[in-house]
Amino acid sequence: MQRTIRVPIADVYVPAKRRKTLDDGRVEQLAEEILEAGMNTPIMVRAGKDQWVLVEGLHRLEAQRALGESEIEAFHVQPRQH
C-alpha cells in the first residue's frame, strides 16, 4: 500500500499538456464535493528538479487551490522507465 505525503500546492508543476485538459466546471464541482466530504483520492506526483511534477489529479489540485489550501495529499510515484 502506498503512503501519502503532503506537498505544498505552490510546488506542484503542471505540464502544459495536462493544463490544456482543465475544465473549470469540474474544478468547481470537485471543490464543493471536497467541502462536503473531504478529498478521497490523493493526487499523484513525481519528484522533479526543485518541485513536484503532477502525474494525475489536475482537477483535484485546482479544486484544493480554489479552496485556499496550501498543501495537498499526494502519492509519490516513480517516473516511467522508457
LINRA-V321630 format. One record per residue. RES is the residue in three letters. SS is DSSP state (a for helix, b for strand, c for the rest). PSI is psi in whole degrees, 0 to 359 (NA if undefined). Layout:
RES	SS	PSI
RES	SS	PSI
This chain:
MET	c	132
GLN	c	143
ARG	c	152
THR	b	155
ILE	b	160
ARG	b	127
VAL	b	145
PRO	b	130
ILE	a	323
ALA	a	340
ASP	a	8
VAL	b	117
TYR	b	131
VAL	c	115
PRO	c	146
ALA	a	321
LYS	a	320
ARG	a	318
ARG	a	329
LYS	c	341
THR	c	4
LEU	c	129
ASP	c	108
ASP	a	325
GLY	a	320
ARG	a	322
VAL	a	314
GLU	a	316
GLN	a	315
LEU	a	321
ALA	a	318
GLU	a	317
GLU	a	320
ILE	a	320
LEU	a	322
GLU	a	317
ALA	a	357
GLY	c	170
MET	c	122
ASN	c	325
THR	c	119
PRO	c	156
ILE	b	172
MET	b	132
VAL	b	156
ARG	b	157
ALA	b	134
GLY	c	191
LYS	c	106
ASP	c	18
GLN	c	173
TRP	b	143
VAL	b	126
LEU	b	129
VAL	b	318
GLU	b	139
GLY	c	32
LEU	a	314
HIS	a	324
ARG	a	318
LEU	a	311
GLU	a	329
ALA	a	317
GLN	a	319
ARG	a	317
ALA	a	331
LEU	c	358
GLY	c	14
GLU	c	149
SER	c	342
GLU	b	161
ILE	b	148
GLU	b	140
ALA	b	150
PHE	b	132
HIS	b	115
VAL	c	160
GLN	c	147
PRO	c	151
ARG	c	140
GLN	c	129
HIS	c	NA
